[in-house]
Amino acid sequence: MRGSEKVCVLCGRRCFVNRSLGEKGRCGVGKEIKITHALLHGGEEPPISGTPPGGSGTIFFTRCNLSCVFCQNHKISQEAGAGEAIGRDRLVEIMFGLEDMGAYNINLVSPTPYAPELARAISSAKGKGLRVPVVYNTGGYDSLETLAIMDGLVDIYLPDAKIAPPKDAPEGDPDGRSMRLLDVGDYPWVNRAALLEMFRQVGHLTVDGEGLAVRGMLIRHLVLPDNLARTRELLPWLRDNFGEDLVFTLMSQYYPTNRVRVGHNPEFRDFPGLGRPLSVKEYDVYVDDCLRLNLRNTIIQDPESSNHYRPDFSKRDAFD
């Protein structure tokens, strides 16, 4: 069987459940594909969303293989019951429908738990003439087995690099902060292996004459208050492993939500920064680091932009 349905190793959790029998992994996903929204999204990076009247043809899948305590999409990524179950053929129809609406790409958000079935859907869509690139928009906790499934099918990887390991930590050493914030202690190491494999497959981001991405990798990093994501440790690693041509988004949109909203759960009192938005001053420190490291293709966000990135998944257009 192509993929990992019978013995699930789609992410670093390696649950070993049998999805073909409907068993669910730690992410809560069994054998059904479930989505909540399919829309033209104008709020991604410029090479992904482009300019109106088009946009990124974004499909939001339910659940996630991570459980970030500050997840902005927690209504659909962590709460049970969200979404509509669809079959592979219907997913292919949705892809073509988005292309017909003017989508510049097909953007699969939180695809990892569905990777084997998505690979079949992408292959079918491309076989039937899908013209736009396929974007794999992931939290970055993908196994190498999953990325092998996607090799040759995904045109653009859009992964997160959520947190770096502590400075000088032995490779593979469990990270308590990752465990507290993401619910997985090996995230930094699984993430690094995944980023290297994605880059091996597609290389640096390339764009067409309109500035739209056609192939390659674009890494995202959400800066957390108080350097909780270890941004200062992450940036040199990115430069050393992917070079100065890396296209990289330094995200400033953190705000307290999910389990760490204002007045947050006292279990996080030792991380007080989680209870406030990111400050302009601390974001600018990392902008300066990017300049110092000559990461010249860094995409900078408005430090006061968090209000523009608050989805409401109760609406048909979650970003309206």
N, C-alpha and C positions, 0 to 999 in steps of 0.2 A: 504494500500500500504506500502510495506517495504521501509523505507527510508523517504526522505523529498522532493520528487519532487513537490508535490502539494502545500505545504507551506514550502518554503525552510528555514531550520534552521541548515544548515550544518556547519556554522561557527559562530563566535561571532557577525557578522553583522546582522544575522537573517533577511534577506531581505523579506521573506514571499512571494516571487514570485512563480508562478506555472510553474515549469520547464516542466511538462508533456505537457503543451500547447506551449512550446518553449519560454516562457518568460525568460529573462536573468537577473541574479542577478548582484550585484555590481561588481562581478568578471568578468562579460562578458560571462559567460557560460550559455547555455540553456540546451536542452535535448540531444545534440550530444556529443559523445566522440571525442575529437580531440587530436592527438599526433603529435609530430614533429620528434622524433628520437626513435629508438629501437636498442640498441647496447650492446656489452660487454664493460663495463666501468672498467678500472683499477685504477681509481683515488679516489675511496672511501676509508674509513678506512680499514686497513688490514683484520679485521674479515668479512667485507662485500665484498671487491673486491678480496681477496685472492691473488694468484700469477698466472702468465700466465702458460698455455695457456687459462685458464678460466678467469672469471671476473664476475662482477655484471651485471646481465641481466636487463639493465636499460631502462625504458620506460618513456620518457618525455612527460607530458601532457601540453597542452597550458593553458595560463591564470593562475591566482592565486587569492586567496581570500585576499591577502595582496598587498600593493603597496609600497614596500620598496624603498626609494629614492636611495639606493645604490645597488639595486639588480643586481647580476652578470648574471642572466638569463633573464634580462628584455626584450630581443628581442623576447622571446617566452612567458614570463609571463605577460607582460604588453602591448605589441603592438598587435593591432588587425590584423587579417588576417593570422596569422601563423598557420601552422599545417594542417593535413589531417583528415577529419571526417571518423571515422570507426565505425562499429557495434560491438556489444558484441562478436559475434562469431569470428570476425576477431581479436579482442583483445586476445581471448583465443588462437587462432592460433599463434599469435606473442609470447605469453608466452611459448608455446611448442617449437616454433622455437628457442627461446633464450636458452631454456634448452638443446635442441639438439646441439647447438653451444658450449656448455660447461659452461653455466652460473651456478654460485654457488647459485643464488637466483634470484627472480623476484623483481626488485626494482622499485616501482611506485613513480615517482617524481611529486610533487604537485598534489596529488590525491583528495584533499578535495572537490573541486566543483563537482567531478564525483562520490562521494562515493557510492551512492545507486547502480549505474550501475556497478561500479567496484566490489562491494560485490557480485553481481550476477555472474560476470565474474570469480572471484576467486573461488566461490563455484562450478561453472561449471568446471573449470580447475582442481580443486582438485578431483572432482567427476570422472573426466576422467583419473586421474592418475598422475597429476603433482607432482613431487617428491621433488622439491627444495623449500626452505622457501620463503614466500612472505614478502617483506619489504615495509612498509608504510612510505615513505620519505616525511615528511611534515614540513611546516613552523611553526607548533605548535599552530595554531589558530583554532583548531577543536572544535566543540561543543560536549557535552556529548552525544547528540543524534547520531551524526556521529560515535563516538567511540563505541556506543552500536551496531550499524550496523556491525562494523568490529570485534566485539568480537568473538573469535573462528575462524576467517578467517585469520587474520594477525598473522604471526609468530614473526616478528621483527618490532618494532616501532623505527623509526629513526627521531625523532622530533628535531626541533630547540627550543632553549630557547633564544630568540633574545634580550630581554631586561627585566630587573628586575624593579619592582616598586621602587619609592624613599624610602629611609630608613624611617621606622616608618609611612609610608603612611597608612591611613585607608583602609581596604580591600574594593575593588570595586571603590576606588576613581579614577576618570579619570586622565590619565597621559598625560600631554601636550607633552612631548618628544616623547612618543609612537605615538601620533597623528601626529606629524611633520615628524617622520622618517618612520613610517610604515603605516600611514593613518588609524590607529585604536587606539583610546585612552584607550581601556580596554584590550589591548593585555596582559599585565603582569598577569592579573587575569584570563582571559580565558586560557592562556597558563599554568598557575599553575594547574588549575583544570584538564586540558587535560593531563598533565604529570602524575599527580597522578592516573588518570584513566588508562592510558596506562600501568603504572607500576603494577597496580592492576591486569590487564589482563595477563601480560606476565612475570613480575618480572625482575630480573637482567639478563643481557646478558649471555648466555651460548654458548660455542663453542665445536666443535667436535675435534677429534684427530689431524686434520690438521689445527686447529686454526680458522676454519670458523664458523661464527655465525649460530646457529640453532634456537634460540628462545631468546626473551627478548627485553630489551630497551637499546638503545644507544643514549644519548642526545648530541646535538651539540650546541656550543655557539661560535659565531663569535665575537672576541674581536674588539671593535671599538676604534679609537684614543680618547684620553682625557676621558676615562672611560664613553663614551656616552651610552654604553649598560649597565652601572652600574654593570660591572663584579664583582666588589668588594662586592656588595650587593647580587649578585646571588649565588656565590660559597657557602657561609655558608648555604643558604636555601637548596641548592641541597644536601649538606652533611647531614643536619638535617632531611630531608624528605626521602632520599633514602639510606643513610648510606655510609660508606666508600667503599663499594664494587661497587658503581655505576660506570659503564663504560661511560666515558664522554670525548668528544673531545673539546679541547681548540684550536679554530681555529685562525690562525695568518694571514689568506690570504686576509684580507681587502685591497682593493685598490679603489681609486675614480673611479666610473663608473656610468652609468645611469644619473640621474639628478645631481649628485655631482662629476662628472668627473673634472679633473684639469681645473681651470677656471670656477668653478661650478656656478650654479644659485645664484645670490645675495640674494635670500630669505633665504639661509643657512649661511649667513655671521656670524651669532651668534654661529654657530657650525664650527669654522675654521678647526677643526681636520678632518672633513669629506673630506677636499680637499687634503689630503696627505695619503700615505700609513701608516700603523701601524709601529712604530719603534720597533726595537729589544729590546731596554731597557724597554719600557712600557709593551711589551708582557711578558718579563721575570719577571716582578713584579707579574703577575697573575700565572705564573708557580710556583713561590715561595709560593703564597697563596695556591695553590692546595697541595703543599708539606706540608705546615703548617697545613692544614685541614685534612691531611692524605687521600686525594682523590687519592688513590694509583693506581687506574685503569684509570687515566687520559691519554688520547692519546695526545701527544704533537706534534705540527707541526714545521717544519723548519720556523723560523721567517721571512726568506727571500723567502718564497715559493709562493708568490702571482702570480708570472709569470707562475706557473705550473697549476693554477686553473682559466684560462681565456678561457671559452668556446667560440667557433665560430660556431653558429648554422646555418651558411650558408653552412657549410661543412657537408658531410654525417656522418663523425666521428667528432663530435663537439669538441672532446678533443685531436685530432691528432696534 
